[in-house]
Amino acid sequence: MYPSTPYLEHNFEAQVIPPGQTVDVEFTFYPKEAIKYQEKVAFEINGLSKQVVEFSGQGTDMKVWFSFLSTSS
């Protein structure tokens, strides 16, 4: 089971998926620095095989601009 990290979280719990059914797995990316990130997540299938999914992303610097609006009528 892939543990969540500070920058890549998931909502998946190991389970048996009945034939003909599907399960959605949501991953959320929270970059902490302006660097490239790369993770490989392996999904085990019936204890016999693994499917590896690769995630990559890029953190960026946060830029904030302020605008002052006139309060005159």
Phi and psi in degrees as a GROMACS rama.xvg file:
@    title "Ramachandran Plot"
@    xaxis  label "Phi"
@    yaxis  label "Psi"
@TYPE xy
-77.9711  121.245  TYR-2
-79.9079  143.564  PRO-3
-62.3197  150.925  SER-4
-116.052  172.449  THR-5
-60.9631  -20.2095  PRO-6
-114.822  -8.99258  TYR-7
-139.337  109.213  LEU-8
-111.887  154.89  GLU-9
-139.679  165.348  HIS-10
-115.816  20.046  ASN-11
-91.239  138.174  PHE-12
-121.964  138.169  GLU-13
-55.0942  136.618  ALA-14
-161.208  163.649  GLN-15
-91.1963  128.594  VAL-16
-104.596  116.45  ILE-17
-62.0321  152.888  PRO-18
-54.1924  137.137  PRO-19
81.5432  -2.13614  GLY-20
-103.382  162.489  GLN-21
-130.723  161.396  THR-22
-135.985  132.056  VAL-23
-89.8756  136.42  ASP-24
-120.218  120.125  VAL-25
-101.723  126.756  GLU-26
-110.959  138.326  PHE-27
-121.824  129.707  THR-28
-99.7573  121.82  PHE-29
-123.169  81.3563  TYR-30
-64.1243  137.999  PRO-31
-101.439  -19.302  LYS-32
-139.588  164.022  GLU-33
-85.1696  68.2392  ALA-34
-136.777  170.591  ILE-35
-83.5473  141.308  LYS-36
-120.684  145.141  TYR-37
-149.429  130.764  GLN-38
-137.394  147.089  GLU-39
-116.287  128.754  LYS-40
-117.539  125.878  VAL-41
-102.708  129.509  ALA-42
-103.535  123.686  PHE-43
-89.1495  132.448  GLU-44
-115.763  112.387  ILE-45
55.9036  22.0627  ASN-46
68.1344  5.52737  GLY-47
-110.005  -30.5967  LEU-48
-142.842  164.672  SER-49
-128.217  142.697  LYS-50
-114.641  119.003  GLN-51
-97.0311  130.973  VAL-52
-116.923  129.798  VAL-53
-103.044  130.661  GLU-54
-111.745  139.072  PHE-55
-142.293  149.912  SER-56
-159.726  170.654  GLY-57
-131.829  122.515  GLN-58
-79.9871  149.988  GLY-59
-130.819  156.956  THR-60
-68.9107  141.425  ASP-61
-86.1957  127.564  MET-62
-117.817  126.304  LYS-63
-123.837  130.273  VAL-64
-115.425  143.501  TRP-65
-108.507  139.155  PHE-66
-119.137  130.824  SER-67
-100.612  122.864  PHE-68
-98.9601  139.99  LEU-69
-69.1377  136.082  SER-70
-100.64  7.93313  THR-71
-72.5919  146.407  SER-72
